[in-house]
């Protein structure tokens, strides 16, 4: 599968998570940008065409749910995968209602991440 031209933005305020995802995607031929500040991430989304956003849900200064809401308002067809270390049914329900395409629980297994990305990007 050729993902060379698929552009992904990963937003997470935890450097260890960003490092882990970077390692998992290293050999997958995606064009991936990483940012640890959700406000900067929002600016990046406005300045570059991404095929998919991968965003943590618990971040500062704004929550991933706010990122999801703002992105879906501006770019309704842009797929978003939420990543979380907390299983919160209420938050996940709200994320689904706002248009989240999938969510992954940390620690994220490489197979789960790659399968989710490929399923969303190739449909």
Backbone as CSV, one residue per row, in Angstrom:
resi,resn,N_x,N_y,N_z,CA_x,CA_y,CA_z,C_x,C_y,C_z
1,UNK,0.838,-1.179,0.000,0.000,0.000,0.000,0.885,1.245,0.000
2,UNK,0.652,2.177,-0.882,1.502,3.344,-0.971,0.875,4.537,-0.257
3,UNK,1.435,4.880,0.871,0.925,6.001,1.657,1.814,7.229,1.534
4,UNK,2.723,7.208,0.575,3.727,8.251,0.457,3.124,9.651,0.390
5,UNK,1.971,9.777,-0.205,1.400,11.112,-0.364,0.295,11.398,0.643
6,UNK,0.135,10.525,1.644,-0.865,10.749,2.679,-0.221,11.555,3.798
7,UNK,-0.813,12.702,4.078,-0.253,13.628,5.045,-1.041,13.571,6.353
8,UNK,-0.324,13.370,7.447,-0.940,13.203,8.758,-0.346,14.209,9.735
9,UNK,-1.206,14.782,10.576,-0.744,15.637,11.667,-1.063,14.926,12.975
10,UNK,-0.040,14.771,13.820,-0.220,14.168,15.140,-0.089,15.283,16.178
11,UNK,-1.147,15.442,17.000,-1.160,16.472,18.044,-1.261,15.777,19.401
12,UNK,-0.242,15.960,20.223,-0.267,15.408,21.585,0.705,16.219,22.424
13,UNK,0.294,16.623,23.626,1.174,17.442,24.461,2.184,16.606,25.244
14,UNK,2.197,15.297,25.018,3.134,14.392,25.686,4.238,13.990,24.703
15,UNK,5.452,14.445,24.961,6.579,14.175,24.058,6.850,12.675,23.892
16,UNK,6.635,11.895,24.958,6.871,10.452,24.873,5.902,9.789,23.902
17,UNK,4.663,10.242,23.906,3.659,9.699,22.981,4.030,10.081,21.546
18,UNK,4.413,11.335,21.345,4.817,11.775,19.999,5.999,10.927,19.508
19,UNK,6.967,10.707,20.384,8.147,9.913,20.034,7.750,8.479,19.674
20,UNK,6.845,7.907,20.454,6.374,6.543,20.220,5.653,6.427,18.876
21,UNK,4.766,7.376,18.590,4.018,7.349,17.317,4.971,7.573,16.143
22,UNK,5.924,8.471,16.334,6.924,8.728,15.280,7.665,7.437,14.952
23,UNK,8.051,6.689,15.986,8.757,5.420,15.801,7.863,4.404,15.075
24,UNK,6.584,4.353,15.453,5.659,3.400,14.844,5.395,3.710,13.372
25,UNK,5.411,4.975,13.004,5.088,5.377,11.628,6.328,5.540,10.746
26,UNK,7.500,5.381,11.348,8.771,5.633,10.653,8.873,4.939,9.302
27,UNK,8.482,3.683,9.237,8.653,2.910,8.000,7.377,2.786,7.180
28,UNK,6.396,3.601,7.464,5.092,3.450,6.818,4.868,4.366,5.617
29,UNK,5.847,5.200,5.291,5.768,6.081,4.112,4.672,7.139,4.168
30,UNK,4.255,7.518,5.362,3.343,8.650,5.480,4.175,9.924,5.572
31,UNK,3.580,11.036,5.202,4.178,12.347,5.428,3.573,12.824,6.751
32,UNK,4.357,12.765,7.835,3.801,13.028,9.163,4.442,14.242,9.804
33,UNK,3.608,15.129,10.326,4.061,16.261,11.138,3.622,15.993,12.571
34,UNK,4.452,16.429,13.521,4.172,16.233,14.936,4.188,17.582,15.640
35,UNK,3.217,17.810,16.530,3.180,19.059,17.294,2.676,18.763,18.706
36,UNK,3.285,19.424,19.691,2.904,19.180,21.084,1.995,20.275,21.649
37,UNK,1.565,21.190,20.793,0.702,22.289,21.230,-0.546,22.312,20.341
38,UNK,-1.727,22.052,20.926,-2.941,21.988,20.108,-3.288,23.306,19.402
39,UNK,-2.927,24.446,20.003,-3.199,25.724,19.342,-2.320,25.878,18.100
40,UNK,-1.056,25.478,18.213,-0.165,25.494,17.048,-0.644,24.479,16.014
41,UNK,-1.141,23.347,16.492,-1.684,22.323,15.591,-2.821,22.867,14.752
42,UNK,-3.694,23.663,15.374,-4.813,24.279,14.647,-4.291,25.187,13.528
43,UNK,-3.228,25.941,13.819,-2.624,26.817,12.795,-2.055,25.979,11.648
44,UNK,-1.424,24.852,12.002,-0.833,23.989,10.983,-1.913,23.433,10.053
45,UNK,-3.065,23.095,10.617,-4.178,22.560,9.825,-4.678,23.601,8.829
46,UNK,-4.625,24.873,9.235,-5.052,25.947,8.337,-4.027,26.236,7.244
47,UNK,-2.781,25.841,7.477,-1.702,26.190,6.546,-1.215,25.056,5.656
48,UNK,-1.689,23.839,5.896,-1.259,22.692,5.088,-2.441,21.751,4.923
49,UNK,-2.521,21.116,3.773,-3.612,20.167,3.550,-3.217,18.811,4.129
50,UNK,-3.937,18.408,5.158,-3.702,17.093,5.765,-4.784,16.128,5.322
51,UNK,-4.421,14.852,5.245,-5.378,13.802,4.912,-6.022,13.213,6.160
52,UNK,-5.368,13.424,7.317,-5.891,12.864,8.562,-5.219,13.553,9.745
53,UNK,-5.989,13.707,10.831,-5.462,14.262,12.075,-5.551,13.177,13.142
54,UNK,-4.487,13.040,13.904,-4.448,12.130,15.041,-4.240,13.024,16.263
55,UNK,-5.218,13.078,17.162,-5.140,14.030,18.274,-5.445,13.384,19.613
56,UNK,-4.632,13.744,20.595,-4.916,13.358,21.969,-6.181,14.089,22.412
57,UNK,-6.844,13.557,23.426,-8.066,14.208,23.883,-7.825,15.075,25.117
58,UNK,-6.890,14.670,25.977,-6.593,15.431,27.200,-5.309,16.215,26.982
59,UNK,-5.461,17.510,26.653,-4.299,18.366,26.405,-4.539,19.737,27.017
60,UNK,-3.464,20.501,27.070,-3.548,21.901,27.470,-2.884,22.710,26.370
61,UNK,-3.248,23.928,26.095,-4.254,24.736,26.777,-5.696,24.439,26.335
62,UNK,-5.884,23.697,25.239,-7.251,23.321,24.871,-7.333,21.806,24.758
63,UNK,-8.504,21.264,25.002,-8.711,19.821,24.933,-8.823,19.352,23.485
64,UNK,-8.514,18.085,23.279,-8.641,17.492,21.955,-10.060,17.528,21.431
65,UNK,-11.032,17.524,22.336,-12.438,17.590,21.916,-12.712,18.945,21.254
66,UNK,-12.030,19.994,21.750,-12.161,21.327,21.139,-11.479,21.359,19.770
67,UNK,-10.327,20.700,19.674,-9.636,20.593,18.385,-10.564,19.900,17.393
68,UNK,-11.141,18.774,17.816,-12.057,18.004,16.976,-13.223,18.878,16.506
69,UNK,-13.834,19.587,17.448,-14.988,20.427,17.132,-14.630,21.525,16.120
70,UNK,-13.519,22.205,16.346,-13.097,23.303,15.460,-12.714,22.784,14.072
71,UNK,-11.979,21.672,14.045,-11.551,21.106,12.757,-12.766,20.674,11.952
72,UNK,-13.713,19.991,12.590,-14.893,19.487,11.874,-15.786,20.627,11.377
73,UNK,-15.775,21.756,12.081,-16.534,22.928,11.607,-15.908,23.486,10.336
74,UNK,-14.583,23.597,10.342,-13.866,24.182,9.195,-13.658,23.205,8.052
75,UNK,-13.365,21.955,8.408,-13.024,20.927,7.412,-13.825,19.660,7.720
76,UNK,-15.122,19.668,7.404,-15.990,18.555,7.814,-15.581,17.184,7.289
77,UNK,-14.849,17.133,6.184,-14.483,15.835,5.607,-13.102,15.350,6.043
78,UNK,-12.409,16.150,6.858,-11.070,15.765,7.316,-11.196,14.728,8.438
79,UNK,-10.703,13.497,8.209,-10.823,12.459,9.235,-9.960,12.752,10.460
80,UNK,-10.501,12.406,11.620,-9.785,12.587,12.877,-9.865,11.313,13.700
81,UNK,-8.699,10.888,14.175,-8.620,9.776,15.122,-8.238,10.386,16.468
82,UNK,-9.009,10.074,17.486,-8.719,10.540,18.839,-7.903,9.464,19.548
83,UNK,-6.855,9.910,20.249,-6.095,8.981,21.079,-6.265,9.411,22.532
84,UNK,-6.380,8.439,23.399,-6.621,8.750,24.802,-6.016,7.708,25.726
85,UNK,-5.602,8.169,26.876,-5.113,7.264,27.904,-6.211,6.936,28.896
86,UNK,-7.372,7.553,28.709,-8.483,7.400,29.642,-9.706,6.900,28.897
87,UNK,-10.307,5.830,29.399,-11.541,5.359,28.781,-12.675,6.111,29.472
88,UNK,-13.223,7.065,28.755,-14.300,7.904,29.277,-15.456,7.819,28.280
89,UNK,-16.442,7.000,28.607,-17.551,6.747,27.683,-18.279,8.021,27.261
90,UNK,-18.470,8.939,28.196,-19.171,10.191,27.890,-18.375,11.021,26.869
91,UNK,-17.068,11.102,27.102,-16.195,11.857,26.203,-16.116,11.185,24.829
92,UNK,-16.032,9.865,24.806,-15.968,9.141,23.540,-17.277,9.294,22.759
93,UNK,-18.402,9.290,23.473,-19.705,9.485,22.824,-19.764,10.875,22.193
94,UNK,-19.290,11.880,22.937,-19.274,13.253,22.422,-18.347,13.347,21.198
95,UNK,-17.195,12.691,21.267,-16.242,12.701,20.149,-16.881,12.087,18.906
96,UNK,-17.587,10.971,19.083,-18.279,10.325,17.949,-19.342,11.255,17.370
97,UNK,-20.115,11.915,18.251,-21.153,12.852,17.795,-20.553,14.005,17.000
98,UNK,-19.344,14.435,17.387,-18.680,15.541,16.697,-18.003,15.116,15.395
99,UNK,-17.953,13.801,15.144,-17.412,13.343,13.866,-16.080,12.639,13.930
100,UNK,-15.643,12.264,15.109,-14.405,11.491,15.250,-14.548,10.179,14.467
101,UNK,-13.542,9.830,13.680,-13.610,8.629,12.838,-13.222,7.346,13.562
102,UNK,-12.392,7.488,14.586,-11.966,6.319,15.353,-11.309,6.849,16.618
103,UNK,-11.145,5.975,17.607,-10.328,6.357,18.744,-9.509,5.166,19.200
104,UNK,-8.310,5.487,19.656,-7.360,4.469,20.070,-6.958,4.735,21.517
105,UNK,-6.837,3.658,22.290,-6.472,3.769,23.694,-4.951,3.605,23.841
106,UNK,-4.336,4.529,24.604,-2.903,4.440,24.893,-2.674,3.353,25.933
107,UNK,-1.562,2.659,25.917,-0.525,2.733,24.894,-1.033,2.137,23.573
108,UNK,-0.750,2.827,22.497,-1.263,2.428,21.183,-0.370,1.346,20.592
109,UNK,-0.989,0.251,20.221,-0.249,-0.821,19.549,-0.073,-0.448,18.080
110,UNK,1.106,-0.723,17.557,1.430,-0.349,16.178,0.397,-0.890,15.188
111,UNK,0.018,-2.170,15.321,-0.963,-2.752,14.397,-2.293,-2.010,14.434
112,UNK,-2.746,-1.643,15.633,-4.013,-0.913,15.766,-3.923,0.447,15.079
113,UNK,-2.792,1.119,15.284,-2.594,2.433,14.679,-2.563,2.335,13.155
114,UNK,-1.749,1.439,12.632,-1.604,1.294,11.174,-2.926,0.861,10.537
115,UNK,-3.618,-0.099,11.165,-4.903,-0.547,10.632,-5.929,0.580,10.601
116,UNK,-5.993,1.358,11.678,-6.936,2.473,11.732,-6.617,3.510,10.651
117,UNK,-5.346,3.877,10.543,-4.927,4.862,9.526,-5.275,4.361,8.129
118,UNK,-4.910,3.120,7.819,-5.162,2.590,6.481,-6.648,2.465,6.186
119,UNK,-7.431,2.005,7.158,-8.885,1.894,6.960,-9.510,3.231,6.634
120,UNK,-9.122,4.253,7.363,-9.717,5.582,7.153,-9.193,6.234,5.880
121,UNK,-7.897,6.163,5.661,-7.300,6.843,4.502,-7.640,6.180,3.172
122,UNK,-7.943,4.900,3.199,-8.202,4.199,1.943,-9.683,3.951,1.693
123,UNK,-10.548,4.594,2.446,-11.991,4.482,2.217,-12.590,5.805,1.829
